[in-house]
Structure formats: structure tokens, C-alpha cells
């Protein structure tokens, strides 16, 4: 989950945008650029602009970028449907069907990263490469202090914040703000786990990106990398298909402001 970096970058106008009717919700999407598709999944409480405004301009120079707003976020309307990572991952596949995208690279940050993990488990045949930025596939992947903060969240913590301002600027019904927060806070307090064995069975290459002080449990992060085939002696057995990058002097929020570093890793891995 995230109250992350608010991008002030000027985001170029999308070449197309709209709503995909999937699983009884209308998922908002924007498409930028041309080339092989890359799907971007934002952090909790965020919009396309606040999470990806700076990176989209770079990635879309050589790739088709499909940026989504998950249930209740941004322009995607509030829904009484129960929030779950399983359902949100299914929504992604539904948007791909709607846009006639057979497979794509998927990049998820924070909450969007946990949904991206679940998508990789549910829809492996639709995934080319996976990038997870400062996220975990299970509750235990976060530090205990981070999980305590998730459980302690209250709607009033978000009053008059940049997150609320961004929501109010684009939401189809601004009166749903509190109801949306309450749904997200309930989900934040629930343990989740996409399964160690399922993660080990992801056939696609995976790039894990983290800040060195971003709230992730780094012991668990290394265990995740091992499940993905990493943390080996490459001089003896060759490089694994998956990669790990830890940016120094970065927290969960500040990490997303490192546009050039993030783009360098993404461009090299996805390219």
C-alpha cells in the first residue's frame, strides 16, 4: 500500500482512453505510445498521474503503455464489490481481453505490485515479464512496523492530502471518497498470501525493485528472489532469468521519485 510520491510531471495526452466493462465494474484505462504492451498498476489510493506521470513519458517512447486505475481508484467508479487481489487480477485480464492484448509485461508498485504478483499466479499465459516495485506477495513480506501501520490506518488520516486532491480531481463521484477509503483500509488489515509455491512456479522473468529502507522485510525479499531462481553464484552457473535491484537511501515513498534510475532498470529488463 502507498501514500507515495505525487508526480508533478506533465503527462502527455493518451492516444486513447476509456472504460473496460469487466467483472461488473468499469475499469478506466489510458493508452500511450506504440510497441509491445506494458501494463502499469498503481499503488493504493493513487491515480495514473500521481503514480506514473513521470515514467509513462519515458516508457511510452518505445512501448505501448496501458495504465489502469483499479476498483474505486481515480476514474474507475466506486463499487460495492468486495475488494480482493484475486478479483483485481481478474480485472487486469478482462481489460487485456477488451483491448485485444494477448500478453503483456506487467509493472506494479506497492499495492499494485501485490496485485501484479497475483496476476502472475492466475494468468501466467498472459504474462511476458513481471516487474515488482516495493511490494510483497504476502503479509510477511513487509516489516512488522509496516503491517502495524496498515492496520492503524483511518479515513481521517487522508483528509486534505494530495491523495484526496488527486481523487477529487478525476473521480466520477467525489462523495464516495470515505466509502472507498474504508474498503481499502479493511483490505489493508487482512493477511494475504499468493503462495510460496505459486511464486516459485512463475515461469516469466521477474525484476524486483526495492528501496533499501522501504518497509519491506529484506530477509523475506531475498527469500522471494531465491524462489524466483536468484541469489546464486552466477560465475559458476550463469545468470538467472530474474533480477533484483535495491536502490540506496530510498524509502517506500521516495523510491518512485527516482525516475531515471527506475527507467534504466525497466528499459534494460523489459527491452
MARPAZA-758717 format. One line per 5 residues: their letters; for each residue x, y, z of N, C-alpha, C. Coordinates in nm, 3 decimals, always signed. Last residue first. Layout:
a	X Y Z X Y Z X Y Z  ...
% end
This chain:
xxxxx	+1.343 -0.450 -2.215 +1.391 -0.443 -2.352 +1.451 -0.573 -2.400  +1.301 -0.498 -1.950 +1.190 -0.523 -2.042 +1.236 -0.525 -2.186  +1.560 -0.434 -1.847 +1.497 -0.563 -1.821 +1.388 -0.594 -1.923  +1.618 -0.175 -1.943 +1.712 -0.284 -1.962 +1.643 -0.420 -1.949  +1.393 -0.032 -1.858 +1.428 -0.036 -2.000 +1.522 -0.153 -2.030
xxxxx	+1.402 -0.063 -1.579 +1.288 -0.113 -1.656 +1.326 -0.131 -1.803  +1.645 +0.064 -1.513 +1.624 -0.077 -1.480 +1.512 -0.136 -1.565  +1.588 +0.323 -1.612 +1.705 +0.249 -1.658 +1.690 +0.099 -1.632  +1.364 +0.396 -1.464 +1.350 +0.374 -1.607 +1.468 +0.295 -1.662  +1.482 +0.420 -1.210 +1.378 +0.321 -1.234 +1.364 +0.291 -1.383
xxxxx	+1.659 +0.633 -1.259 +1.709 +0.503 -1.214 +1.607 +0.393 -1.242  +1.480 +0.836 -1.335 +1.583 +0.791 -1.429 +1.639 +0.654 -1.388  +1.307 +0.863 -1.104 +1.258 +0.831 -1.238 +1.366 +0.772 -1.328  +1.259 +0.842 -0.816 +1.387 +0.813 -0.882 +1.363 +0.772 -1.027  +1.021 +0.855 -0.691 +1.071 +0.981 -0.749 +1.203 +0.961 -0.823
xxxxx	+0.972 +0.613 -0.575 +0.905 +0.641 -0.703 +0.947 +0.773 -0.765  +1.117 +0.631 -0.334 +1.162 +0.543 -0.441 +1.101 +0.579 -0.576  +0.986 +0.777 -0.141 +1.086 +0.845 -0.224 +1.130 +0.762 -0.343  +0.816 +0.581 -0.022 +0.763 +0.697 -0.092 +0.864 +0.757 -0.188  +0.989 +0.392 +0.087 +0.879 +0.349 +0.002 +0.826 +0.464 -0.082
xxxxx	+1.325 +0.532 +0.067 +1.210 +0.476 +0.137 +1.103 +0.436 +0.037  +1.670 +0.508 -0.005 +1.533 +0.529 -0.052 +1.432 +0.459 +0.038  +1.947 +0.454 -0.003 +1.894 +0.577 +0.057 +1.755 +0.611 +0.007  +1.980 +0.258 -0.306 +2.025 +0.307 -0.175 +1.957 +0.437 -0.134  +1.774 +0.012 -0.446 +1.824 +0.149 -0.458 +1.860 +0.202 -0.320
xxxxx	+1.822 -0.303 -0.558 +1.791 -0.229 -0.435 +1.856 -0.092 -0.444  +1.706 -0.543 -0.779 +1.772 -0.413 -0.768 +1.727 -0.345 -0.640  +1.726 -0.858 -0.928 +1.696 -0.783 -0.806 +1.775 -0.653 -0.806  +1.582 -1.081 -1.176 +1.681 -0.984 -1.129 +1.631 -0.913 -1.004  +1.565 -1.397 -1.358 +1.509 -1.289 -1.277 +1.620 -1.203 -1.217
xxxxx	+1.721 -1.586 -1.481 +1.635 -1.503 -1.567 +1.575 -1.385 -1.491  +2.063 -1.592 -1.353 +1.923 -1.637 -1.357 +1.841 -1.543 -1.445  +2.380 -1.645 -1.512 +2.282 -1.554 -1.453 +2.142 -1.612 -1.459  +2.584 -1.934 -1.428 +2.519 -1.842 -1.520 +2.414 -1.757 -1.450  +2.723 -2.086 -1.245 +2.606 -2.147 -1.309 +2.534 -2.056 -1.408
xxxxx	+2.947 -1.951 -1.157 +2.955 -2.096 -1.170 +2.839 -2.155 -1.250  +2.882 -1.690 -1.147 +3.009 -1.723 -1.211 +3.022 -1.874 -1.234  +2.652 -1.679 -0.995 +2.638 -1.674 -1.141 +2.768 -1.708 -1.213  +2.539 -1.826 -0.734 +2.673 -1.790 -0.780 +2.674 -1.795 -0.932  +2.218 -1.673 -0.655 +2.306 -1.787 -0.681 +2.446 -1.736 -0.714
xxxxx	+1.980 -1.519 -0.641 +2.070 -1.532 -0.526 +2.156 -1.657 -0.537  +1.690 -1.666 -0.815 +1.804 -1.577 -0.797 +1.884 -1.607 -0.673  +1.456 -1.805 -0.848 +1.576 -1.859 -0.910 +1.700 -1.775 -0.892  +1.243 -1.724 -0.703 +1.242 -1.690 -0.845 +1.368 -1.734 -0.918  +1.316 -1.789 -0.449 +1.205 -1.864 -0.509 +1.200 -1.842 -0.660
xxxxx	+1.508 -1.587 -0.415 +1.551 -1.727 -0.426 +1.442 -1.813 -0.487  +1.341 -1.368 -0.391 +1.434 -1.374 -0.505 +1.486 -1.516 -0.525  +1.218 -1.436 -0.149 +1.139 -1.425 -0.272 +1.228 -1.437 -0.394  +1.437 -1.416 +0.018 +1.371 -1.546 +0.003 +1.285 -1.547 -0.123  +1.482 -1.143 -0.004 +1.582 -1.235 -0.056 +1.525 -1.376 -0.073
xxxxx	+1.250 -1.056 +0.125 +1.274 -1.019 -0.015 +1.376 -1.112 -0.078  +1.290 -1.148 +0.383 +1.184 -1.208 +0.303 +1.200 -1.175 +0.155  +1.495 -0.972 +0.446 +1.519 -1.117 +0.455 +1.415 -1.189 +0.370  +1.371 -0.727 +0.423 +1.471 -0.763 +0.323 +1.511 -0.911 +0.330  +1.051 -0.632 +0.436 +1.143 -0.716 +0.512 +1.246 -0.771 +0.413
xxxxx	+0.987 -0.297 +0.332 +0.988 -0.440 +0.302 +1.085 -0.511 +0.396  +1.035 -0.034 +0.391 +0.931 -0.102 +0.467 +0.916 -0.249 +0.435  +1.251 +0.073 +0.256 +1.117 +0.100 +0.204 +1.005 +0.028 +0.278  +1.533 +0.106 +0.242 +1.459 +0.130 +0.366 +1.312 +0.160 +0.336  +1.622 +0.056 -0.012 +1.688 -0.015 +0.097 +1.618 +0.002 +0.231
xxxxx	+1.354 -0.008 -0.237 +1.440 +0.087 -0.169 +1.502 +0.017 -0.050  +1.346 -0.247 -0.507 +1.310 -0.202 -0.373 +1.400 -0.087 -0.332  +1.236 -0.460 -0.760 +1.300 -0.332 -0.730 +1.252 -0.287 -0.592  +1.267 -0.754 -0.940 +1.227 -0.698 -0.811 +1.306 -0.569 -0.787  +1.162 -0.892 -1.231 +1.254 -0.792 -1.177 +1.195 -0.738 -1.049
xxxxx	+1.129 -1.213 -1.371 +1.077 -1.114 -1.276 +1.190 -1.021 -1.232  +1.027 -1.415 -1.648 +1.133 -1.342 -1.575 +1.071 -1.233 -1.487  +0.767 -1.663 -1.597 +0.818 -1.540 -1.659 +0.936 -1.484 -1.580  +0.671 -1.865 -1.440 +0.763 -1.900 -1.549 +0.826 -1.778 -1.615  +0.625 -1.924 -1.108 +0.612 -1.820 -1.211 +0.716 -1.845 -1.320
xxxxx	+0.668 -2.101 -0.904 +0.625 -2.157 -1.033 +0.601 -2.051 -1.140  +0.721 -1.953 -0.681 +0.831 -2.033 -0.736 +0.797 -2.086 -0.874  +0.461 -1.863 -0.635 +0.564 -1.767 -0.677 +0.681 -1.842 -0.740  +0.342 -2.102 -0.554 +0.293 -2.033 -0.674 +0.395 -1.934 -0.726  +0.481 -2.154 -0.320 +0.494 -2.247 -0.432 +0.448 -2.182 -0.562
xxxxx	+0.396 -1.935 -0.159 +0.537 -1.954 -0.193 +0.554 -2.043 -0.316  +0.113 -1.737 -0.210 +0.166 -1.872 -0.203 +0.310 -1.886 -0.247  -0.008 -1.498 -0.175 -0.027 -1.560 -0.306 +0.036 -1.699 -0.314  -0.166 -1.380 +0.100 -0.053 -1.463 +0.061 -0.085 -1.529 -0.073  -0.268 -1.160 +0.367 -0.279 -1.212 +0.230 -0.154 -1.291 +0.196
xxxxx	-0.467 -1.029 +0.636 -0.349 -1.103 +0.588 -0.373 -1.155 +0.446  -0.619 -0.709 +0.634 -0.637 -0.852 +0.618 -0.509 -0.920 +0.572  -0.589 -0.438 +0.631 -0.575 -0.506 +0.759 -0.590 -0.656 +0.753  -0.643 -0.363 +0.373 -0.506 -0.346 +0.423 -0.484 -0.422 +0.553  -0.920 -0.401 +0.357 -0.830 -0.491 +0.283 -0.688 -0.484 +0.337
xxxxx	-1.000 -0.182 +0.516 -1.037 -0.319 +0.554 -0.943 -0.419 +0.487  -0.900 +0.023 +0.357 -0.844 +0.002 +0.491 -0.879 -0.137 +0.543  -1.062 +0.006 +0.130 -0.918 -0.016 +0.117 -0.854 -0.045 +0.253  -1.312 +0.072 +0.241 -1.290 -0.057 +0.175 -1.142 -0.090 +0.168  -1.260 +0.332 +0.332 -1.298 +0.227 +0.427 -1.278 +0.088 +0.368
xxxxx	-1.212 +0.471 +0.093 -1.107 +0.455 +0.194 -1.137 +0.340 +0.288  -1.472 +0.454 -0.019 -1.357 +0.395 -0.087 -1.243 +0.369 +0.012  -1.613 +0.606 +0.164 -1.650 +0.465 +0.143 -1.537 +0.389 +0.075  -1.487 +0.854 +0.125 -1.478 +0.786 +0.255 -1.510 +0.638 +0.240  -1.552 +0.903 -0.155 -1.415 +0.903 -0.103 -1.403 +0.824 +0.028
xxxxx	-1.791 +0.941 -0.278 -1.756 +0.803 -0.243 -1.617 +0.793 -0.179  -1.827 +1.194 -0.366 -1.888 +1.162 -0.238 -1.853 +1.020 -0.191  -1.727 +1.215 -0.622 -1.637 +1.250 -0.511 -1.695 +1.214 -0.374  -1.754 +1.027 -0.883 -1.842 +1.063 -0.772 -1.755 +1.088 -0.648  -1.545 +1.001 -1.063 -1.679 +1.027 -1.116 -1.780 +1.066 -1.008
xxxxx	-1.237 +1.169 -0.991 -1.336 +1.067 -0.955 -1.473 +1.100 -1.011  -1.056 +1.378 -1.040 -1.094 +1.290 -1.151 -1.207 +1.192 -1.118  -1.008 +1.537 -0.818 -0.988 +1.596 -0.950 -1.044 +1.509 -1.063  -1.031 +1.377 -0.596 -1.138 +1.474 -0.623 -1.129 +1.531 -0.764  -0.782 +1.244 -0.614 -0.909 +1.171 -0.627 -1.021 +1.267 -0.667
xxxxx	-0.605 +1.452 -0.562 -0.597 +1.381 -0.691 -0.726 +1.304 -0.718  -0.685 +1.519 -0.302 -0.693 +1.619 -0.408 -0.692 +1.552 -0.546  -0.621 +1.285 -0.165 -0.761 +1.324 -0.178 -0.779 +1.427 -0.289  -0.341 +1.297 -0.196 -0.416 +1.181 -0.246 -0.563 +1.214 -0.263  -0.266 +1.531 -0.063 -0.256 +1.525 -0.209 -0.330 +1.407 -0.270
xxxxx	-0.527 +1.565 +0.191 -0.394 +1.526 +0.146 -0.387 +1.534 -0.006  -0.772 +1.605 +0.320 -0.699 +1.720 +0.263 -0.554 +1.688 +0.229  -0.749 +1.305 +0.501 -0.824 +1.429 +0.477 -0.732 +1.541 +0.429  -0.633 +1.073 +0.575 -0.619 +1.112 +0.435 -0.689 +1.243 +0.401  -0.694 +1.011 +0.832 -0.552 +1.032 +0.801 -0.532 +1.090 +0.661
xxxxx	-0.961 +0.947 +0.836 -0.924 +1.087 +0.863 -0.777 +1.115 +0.837  -0.968 +0.667 +0.796 -1.002 +0.758 +0.687 -0.955 +0.902 +0.710  -0.675 +0.508 +0.931 -0.811 +0.556 +0.948 -0.842 +0.656 +0.836  -0.445 +0.242 +1.000 -0.496 +0.347 +0.911 -0.642 +0.379 +0.941  -0.343 +0.031 +1.139 -0.379 +0.151 +1.216 -0.439 +0.262 +1.130
xxxxx	-0.270 -0.162 +0.962 -0.383 -0.191 +1.049 -0.431 -0.066 +1.123  -0.043 -0.041 +0.847 -0.159 -0.075 +0.764 -0.284 -0.090 +0.850  +0.125 -0.033 +1.070 +0.077 +0.093 +1.013 -0.045 +0.069 +0.923  +0.180 -0.303 +1.099 +0.110 -0.233 +1.207 +0.051 -0.101 +1.156  +0.324 -0.347 +0.867 +0.195 -0.411 +0.882 +0.113 -0.346 +0.994
xxxxx	+0.551 -0.195 +0.934 +0.471 -0.160 +0.818 +0.331 -0.220 +0.829  +0.654 -0.332 +1.151 +0.611 -0.192 +1.169 +0.520 -0.148 +1.054  +0.726 -0.573 +1.035 +0.617 -0.572 +1.131 +0.564 -0.430 +1.154  +0.781 -0.544 +0.680 +0.828 -0.535 +0.817 +0.708 -0.528 +0.911  +0.636 -0.775 +0.444 +0.655 -0.641 +0.497 +0.712 -0.648 +0.639
xxxxx	+0.594 -1.039 +0.397 +0.697 -0.973 +0.317 +0.725 -0.830 +0.362  +0.375 -1.128 +0.530 +0.505 -1.143 +0.597 +0.619 -1.080 +0.519  +0.172 -1.099 +0.340 +0.180 -1.007 +0.453 +0.318 -1.008 +0.518  +0.297 -1.146 +0.007 +0.234 -1.193 +0.129 +0.258 -1.093 +0.241  +0.430 -1.035 -0.198 +0.318 -1.121 -0.236 +0.247 -1.177 -0.114
xxxxx	+0.519 -0.686 -0.189 +0.535 -0.824 -0.143 +0.413 -0.904 -0.182  +0.710 -0.404 -0.317 +0.588 -0.475 -0.283 +0.621 -0.618 -0.243  +0.877 -0.228 -0.485 +0.848 -0.207 -0.344 +0.715 -0.272 -0.303  +0.771 -0.335 -0.788 +0.840 -0.223 -0.725 +0.788 -0.206 -0.582  +0.812 -0.589 -1.012 +0.751 -0.558 -0.883 +0.834 -0.449 -0.816
xxxxx	+0.747 -0.691 -1.333 +0.830 -0.600 -1.252 +0.752 -0.564 -1.126  +0.754 -0.960 -1.558 +0.691 -0.900 -1.442 +0.791 -0.812 -1.369  +0.683 -1.051 -1.898 +0.777 -1.022 -1.790 +0.704 -0.945 -1.681  +0.435 -1.173 -2.001 +0.569 -1.190 -2.059 +0.674 -1.170 -1.951  +0.126 -1.333 -1.935 +0.236 -1.250 -1.884 +0.366 -1.280 -1.956
xxxxx	-0.069 -1.508 -1.992 -0.089 -1.371 -2.045 +0.028 -1.279 -2.010  -0.012 -1.738 -1.862 -0.007 -1.743 -2.008 -0.023 -1.606 -2.071  -0.061 -1.678 -1.594 +0.077 -1.687 -1.642 +0.086 -1.682 -1.794  -0.268 -1.586 -1.417 -0.276 -1.566 -1.562 -0.137 -1.574 -1.627  -0.230 -1.624 -1.141 -0.356 -1.662 -1.204 -0.349 -1.671 -1.356
xxxxx	+0.031 -1.530 -1.088 -0.011 -1.664 -1.042 -0.133 -1.712 -1.120  +0.029 -1.277 -1.195 +0.129 -1.373 -1.244 +0.093 -1.516 -1.206  -0.170 -1.163 -1.037 -0.193 -1.179 -1.180 -0.096 -1.282 -1.238  -0.033 -1.154 -0.795 -0.148 -1.241 -0.807 -0.184 -1.265 -0.953  +0.163 -0.960 -0.861 +0.202 -1.095 -0.819 +0.087 -1.193 -0.840
xxxxx	-0.013 -0.744 -0.903 +0.066 -0.797 -1.014 +0.118 -0.937 -0.983  -0.101 -0.697 -0.645 -0.199 -0.740 -0.745 -0.127 -0.802 -0.866  +0.137 -0.610 -0.539 +0.077 -0.731 -0.482 -0.031 -0.786 -0.576  +0.172 -0.379 -0.693 +0.268 -0.489 -0.704 +0.212 -0.619 -0.648  -0.030 -0.214 -0.607 -0.036 -0.265 -0.745 +0.061 -0.379 -0.768
xxxxx	+0.076 -0.157 -0.357 -0.046 -0.235 -0.366 -0.062 -0.294 -0.506  +0.384 -0.116 -0.510 +0.319 -0.122 -0.380 +0.194 -0.210 -0.387  +0.344 -0.128 -0.860 +0.408 -0.061 -0.746 +0.322 -0.079 -0.621  +0.403 -0.336 -1.139 +0.317 -0.296 -1.028 +0.397 -0.235 -0.914  +0.391 -0.415 -1.473 +0.470 -0.344 -1.372 +0.376 -0.297 -1.263
xxxxx	+0.401 -0.664 -1.718 +0.322 -0.601 -1.613 +0.416 -0.542 -1.508  +0.390 -0.726 -2.067 +0.470 -0.707 -1.947 +0.383 -0.634 -1.845  +0.138 -0.939 -2.215 +0.200 -0.810 -2.187 +0.299 -0.823 -2.074  -0.078 -1.090 -2.463 +0.009 -1.095 -2.346 +0.083 -0.963 -2.333  -0.298 -1.001 -2.623 -0.280 -1.142 -2.592 -0.192 -1.161 -2.468
xxxxx	-0.535 -0.763 -2.622 -0.394 -0.781 -2.590 -0.374 -0.925 -2.545  -0.789 -0.645 -2.672 -0.730 -0.743 -2.764 -0.579 -0.755 -2.747  -0.910 -0.499 -2.480 -0.820 -0.426 -2.570 -0.749 -0.518 -2.669  -1.050 -0.698 -2.346 -1.125 -0.586 -2.405 -1.040 -0.511 -2.508  -0.841 -0.854 -2.249 -0.935 -0.910 -2.345 -1.007 -0.799 -2.420
xxxxx	-0.729 -0.668 -2.070 -0.650 -0.720 -2.182 -0.740 -0.780 -2.290  -0.941 -0.647 -1.890 -0.902 -0.529 -1.969 -0.819 -0.572 -2.090  -0.933 -0.907 -1.784 -1.051 -0.860 -1.856 -1.022 -0.738 -1.941  -0.689 -0.907 -1.653 -0.707 -0.996 -1.767 -0.827 -0.952 -1.851  -0.759 -0.720 -1.455 -0.650 -0.692 -1.550 -0.663 -0.779 -1.674
xxxxx	-0.957 -0.858 -1.314 -0.991 -0.735 -1.387 -0.885 -0.702 -1.491  -0.807 -1.054 -1.191 -0.900 -1.094 -1.296 -0.943 -0.973 -1.379  -0.683 -0.893 -1.004 -0.601 -0.959 -1.105 -0.687 -1.006 -1.222  -0.908 -0.829 -0.853 -0.839 -0.722 -0.925 -0.747 -0.780 -1.033  -0.969 -1.079 -0.742 -1.063 -1.015 -0.834 -0.995 -0.907 -0.915
xxxxx	-0.736 -1.119 -0.586 -0.777 -1.219 -0.685 -0.870 -1.155 -0.789  -0.738 -0.908 -0.411 -0.633 -0.914 -0.513 -0.667 -1.013 -0.622  -1.057 -0.759 -0.351 -0.961 -0.866 -0.329 -0.858 -0.863 -0.441  -1.346 -0.606 -0.230 -1.211 -0.585 -0.283 -1.124 -0.706 -0.251  -1.676 -0.673 -0.326 -1.569 -0.697 -0.229 -1.434 -0.680 -0.296
xxxxx	-1.864 -0.412 -0.475 -1.800 -0.542 -0.488 -1.686 -0.555 -0.387  -1.954 -0.160 -0.478 -1.979 -0.233 -0.355 -1.916 -0.372 -0.359  -1.730 +0.076 -0.624 -1.818 -0.041 -0.638 -1.835 -0.106 -0.502  -1.646 +0.383 -0.779 -1.660 +0.305 -0.657 -1.758 +0.191 -0.683  -1.508 +0.390 -1.115 -1.610 +0.420 -1.012 -1.600 +0.330 -0.890
xxxxx	-1.202 +0.512 -1.210 -1.279 +0.388 -1.200 -1.379 +0.402 -1.086  -1.058 +0.741 -1.177 -1.177 +0.749 -1.262 -1.259 +0.621 -1.261  -0.927 +0.670 -0.864 -0.929 +0.765 -0.974 -1.062 +0.768 -1.046  -1.046 +0.351 -0.755 -0.937 +0.449 -0.765 -0.960 +0.543 -0.884  -1.240 +0.155 -0.770 -1.260 +0.267 -0.678 -1.156 +0.375 -0.685
xxxxx	-1.018 -0.078 -0.903 -1.152 -0.056 -0.846 -1.155 +0.056 -0.743  -0.741 +0.094 -1.064 -0.807 -0.021 -1.004 -0.939 +0.019 -0.937  -0.661 +0.217 -1.366 -0.698 +0.262 -1.232 -0.788 +0.154 -1.172  -0.379 +0.147 -1.582 -0.513 +0.121 -1.530 -0.535 +0.194 -1.398  -0.209 +0.204 -1.880 -0.215 +0.236 -1.737 -0.359 +0.222 -1.690
xxxxx	-0.021 +0.071 -2.115 -0.161 +0.068 -2.073 -0.163 +0.088 -1.922  +0.201 +0.171 -2.359 +0.176 +0.169 -2.216 +0.025 +0.169 -2.193  +0.405 +0.045 -2.600 +0.265 +0.080 -2.575 +0.241 +0.063 -2.426  +0.738 +0.188 -2.621 +0.643 +0.082 -2.588 +0.501 +0.136 -2.582  +0.906 +0.402 -2.657 +0.935 +0.281 -2.733 +0.834 +0.169 -2.711
xxxxx	+0.799 +0.607 -2.510 +0.878 +0.642 -2.628 +0.904 +0.521 -2.717  +0.681 +0.519 -2.280 +0.598 +0.524 -2.400 +0.672 +0.569 -2.525  +0.872 +0.553 -2.079 +0.844 +0.418 -2.130 +0.772 +0.423 -2.264  +0.863 +0.837 -2.035 +0.985 +0.769 -2.079 +0.953 +0.634 -2.145  +0.602 +0.895 -1.957 +0.663 +0.974 -2.065 +0.788 +0.906 -2.120
xxxxx	+0.570 +0.722 -1.741 +0.497 +0.697 -1.865 +0.561 +0.771 -1.981  +0.720 +0.836 -1.532 +0.771 +0.717 -1.601 +0.699 +0.691 -1.733  +0.565 +1.055 -1.439 +0.700 +1.075 -1.493 +0.748 +0.957 -1.577  +0.312 +0.944 -1.363 +0.323 +1.059 -1.452 +0.459 +1.077 -1.516  +0.244 +0.735 -1.193 +0.324 +0.704 -1.313 +0.353 +0.823 -1.404
xxxxx	+0.101 +0.829 -0.966 +0.200 +0.722 -0.955 +0.297 +0.718 -1.072  -0.059 +1.040 -1.045 +0.020 +1.054 -0.923 +0.127 +0.947 -0.910  -0.181 +0.943 -1.287 -0.091 +1.059 -1.286 -0.001 +1.061 -1.164  -0.337 +0.725 -1.202 -0.233 +0.707 -1.304 -0.131 +0.820 -1.294  -0.368 +0.753 -0.841 -0.420 +0.760 -0.978 -0.305 +0.734 -1.075
xxxxx	-0.403 +0.581 -0.518 -0.339 +0.666 -0.618 -0.414 +0.668 -0.750  -0.467 +0.405 -0.320 -0.522 +0.540 -0.309 -0.473 +0.633 -0.420  -0.178 +0.198 -0.371 -0.307 +0.223 -0.305 -0.338 +0.371 -0.298  -0.011 +0.226 -0.697 -0.020 +0.199 -0.554 -0.156 +0.235 -0.497  -0.092 +0.091 -1.028 -0.055 +0.194 -0.931 -0.065 +0.144 -0.787
xxxxx	+0.034 -0.083 -1.292 -0.060 -0.093 -1.182 -0.013 -0.006 -1.065  +0.066 -0.094 -1.641 +0.110 -0.031 -1.517 -0.001 -0.036 -1.412  +0.170 -0.303 -1.902 +0.059 -0.263 -1.816 +0.113 -0.212 -1.683  +0.291 -0.274 -2.222 +0.332 -0.276 -2.081 +0.215 -0.224 -1.999  +0.313 -0.417 -2.552 +0.237 -0.358 -2.441 +0.300 -0.379 -2.303
xxxxx	+0.536 -0.308 -2.805 +0.490 -0.417 -2.720 +0.425 -0.359 -2.594  +0.409 -0.008 -2.966 +0.507 -0.113 -2.946 +0.449 -0.226 -2.862  +0.344 +0.336 -2.876 +0.325 +0.219 -2.962 +0.436 +0.119 -2.936  +0.172 +0.568 -2.648 +0.280 +0.513 -2.727 +0.242 +0.391 -2.810  -0.079 +0.487 -2.406 +0.024 +0.580 -2.454 +0.123 +0.503 -2.542
xxxxx	-0.402 +0.466 -2.277 -0.301 +0.404 -2.362 -0.209 +0.512 -2.417  -0.583 +0.413 -1.977 -0.524 +0.507 -2.072 -0.414 +0.435 -2.148  -0.889 +0.304 -1.821 -0.755 +0.281 -1.873 -0.713 +0.396 -1.964  -1.118 +0.199 -1.568 -1.063 +0.306 -1.652 -0.920 +0.273 -1.695  -1.355 -0.048 -1.555 -1.215 -0.018 -1.525 -1.163 +0.087 -1.622
xxxxx	-1.645 -0.096 -1.416 -1.595 -0.025 -1.534 -1.453 +0.022 -1.503  -1.758 -0.421 -1.305 -1.706 -0.286 -1.282 -1.660 -0.227 -1.415  -1.833 -0.681 -1.360 -1.933 -0.591 -1.301 -1.876 -0.457 -1.256  -1.611 -0.789 -1.500 -1.647 -0.835 -1.364 -1.736 -0.737 -1.289  -1.563 -0.506 -1.706 -1.516 -0.638 -1.663 -1.563 -0.668 -1.521
xxxxx	-1.556 -0.280 -1.951 -1.655 -0.345 -1.863 -1.611 -0.487 -1.828  -1.327 -0.024 -1.958 -1.345 -0.164 -1.996 -1.445 -0.227 -1.900  -1.327 +0.306 -2.073 -1.367 +0.214 -1.967 -1.387 +0.074 -2.024  -1.052 +0.509 -2.190 -1.192 +0.469 -2.181 -1.215 +0.375 -2.066  -0.827 +0.634 -2.443 -0.865 +0.608 -2.303 -1.011 +0.567 -2.302
xxxxx	-0.542 +0.699 -2.651 -0.679 +0.654 -2.631 -0.702 +0.632 -2.482  -0.313 +0.835 -2.627 -0.365 +0.818 -2.764 -0.506 +0.762 -2.761  -0.300 +1.083 -2.364 -0.303 +0.945 -2.413 -0.357 +0.938 -2.555  -0.083 +1.362 -2.350 -0.219 +1.315 -2.369 -0.218 +1.172 -2.421  +0.187 +1.350 -2.111 +0.136 +1.368 -2.246 -0.005 +1.310 -2.258
xxxxx	+0.207 +1.501 -1.805 +0.184 +1.374 -1.871 +0.123 +1.401 -2.008  +0.441 +1.676 -1.636 +0.336 +1.693 -1.736 +0.324 +1.563 -1.813  +0.499 +1.584 -1.295 +0.538 +1.585 -1.435 +0.416 +1.610 -1.524  +0.464 +1.557 -1.031 +0.428 +1.688 -1.086 +0.460 +1.698 -1.235  +0.353 +1.280 -0.845 +0.425 +1.330 -0.961 +0.372 +1.465 -1.006
xxxxx	+0.397 +1.210 -0.520 +0.299 +1.271 -0.609 +0.373 +1.335 -0.726  +0.490 +0.914 -0.358 +0.535 +1.030 -0.433 +0.428 +1.081 -0.528  +0.225 +0.738 -0.180 +0.355 +0.764 -0.238 +0.370 +0.898 -0.306  +0.113 +0.582 +0.019 +0.073 +0.722 +0.006 +0.187 +0.791 -0.066  +0.030 +0.237 -0.034 +0.117 +0.352 -0.050 +0.043 +0.484 -0.036
x	+0.084 -0.119 +0.000 +0.000 +0.000 +0.000 +0.089 +0.125 +0.000
% end
